Amino acid sequence: MTYVNFFSEPGFSGLKDFQDLITGASLSFFKLYIAFKIWLGQKFWLMQIFFLNHDFQD
C-alpha cells in the first residue's frame, strides 16, 4: 500500500518519482493488479453466466 501513500504525497511530480515508485513497489503493485484483474474477470464472467441463464429461463 506504499504506492497509494506515495501518490498522495505532494512530492509526486515528474518521471524520476514515477521511476522510484515503479522500482520500489512494482512487484506488490503487479500482484495487486493481477489479483484485481482476476477478481474483475471472475465477477464479469459470473454476471454474464447469471444473465445468460436468466434470459434462457425466461
Backbone torsions as a table, in degrees:
resi	resn	phi	psi	omega
1	MET	NA	10.7	-177.1
2	THR	-71.1	-29.6	-176.7
3	TYR	-69.3	-29.0	177.8
4	VAL	-67.0	-45.2	177.6
5	ASN	-64.5	-33.8	179.8
6	PHE	-66.3	-41.0	178.6
7	PHE	-67.8	-30.1	-178.1
8	SER	-73.7	-23.9	-177.3
9	GLU	-70.3	144.6	180.0
10	PRO	-69.8	-14.7	-178.3
11	GLY	-76.2	-5.5	-178.2
12	PHE	-76.7	98.9	178.2
13	SER	-159.7	129.6	177.1
14	GLY	96.0	175.5	-173.4
15	LEU	-80.0	-31.6	-176.7
16	LYS	-65.4	-42.5	178.4
17	ASP	-63.1	-37.8	179.4
18	PHE	-67.4	-38.3	177.6
19	GLN	-65.9	-40.2	176.6
20	ASP	-62.9	-38.8	178.2
21	LEU	-63.6	-45.3	-178.4
22	ILE	-63.9	-47.2	-177.9
23	THR	-68.2	-29.4	-176.7
24	GLY	-78.5	-42.9	-170.9
25	ALA	-130.6	29.3	-176.8
26	SER	-68.2	-40.2	-175.3
27	LEU	-68.4	-47.7	-179.2
28	SER	-67.0	-37.9	178.5
29	PHE	-66.1	-39.2	179.1
30	PHE	-64.9	-43.0	177.3
31	LYS	-62.3	-42.8	179.5
32	LEU	-64.5	-40.4	180.0
33	TYR	-64.9	-44.5	179.7
34	ILE	-64.0	-43.6	179.6
35	ALA	-62.8	-39.9	179.5
36	PHE	-66.4	-41.3	179.6
37	LYS	-64.8	-40.9	179.2
38	ILE	-65.8	-43.6	179.7
39	TRP	-64.0	-42.9	-179.7
40	LEU	-65.7	-41.4	179.7
41	GLY	-63.5	-43.6	179.4
42	GLN	-64.8	-41.1	-179.1
43	LYS	-65.3	-43.7	179.2
44	PHE	-64.2	-41.2	-179.3
45	TRP	-64.6	-44.0	179.0
46	LEU	-64.6	-39.8	177.9
47	MET	-64.1	-41.2	179.1
48	GLN	-61.7	-46.8	-179.2
49	ILE	-63.1	-41.1	-179.1
50	PHE	-62.8	-47.7	-178.3
51	PHE	-68.8	-35.2	179.1
52	LEU	-63.6	-48.0	179.6
53	ASN	-65.9	-36.2	-179.9
54	HIS	-64.9	-41.3	178.9
55	ASP	-66.0	-39.8	-178.8
56	PHE	-69.3	-33.9	179.5
57	GLN	-70.1	-33.7	176.9
58	ASP	-76.1	NA	NA
